[in-house]
Amino acid sequence: MASSRTESRLDGLAARLVAGLVLLAVAGALLAIHWSDLFPGPEVQAVDPADPAAACIAERSAQIETLIAENPDMAGQKELFLERAVAMCRSTQGGNGGAPRLPGS
């Protein structure tokens, strides 16, 4: 006895492609929603307001941001500038934001 088999639209290539696109869209949406959960950014450390160097670091960082905005060619050196600004502010007495004192002054 021959069985009559009917093809449905849901068995075709177009339906499989649509299902694959829906799967990719859902996976992309879930990835976008949970991106920060999967790849957390660097932790922001709390700044102690009693730290005298914190004001110096904030001032120097703002100056560096202005410098980079005015001279985009220097963007590659931003991290170096920030590291040096932090070191300078921590090394000055009290983190007063001024340049280190010259010998004999």
Secondary structure, DSSP 8 states (H G I E B T S, - for coil): --------GGGSHHHHHHHHHHHHHHHHHHHHHTHHHHS---------TT-HHHHHHHHHHHHHHHHHHH-GGGGGGHHHHHHHHHHHHHHSGGG-SS----TT-
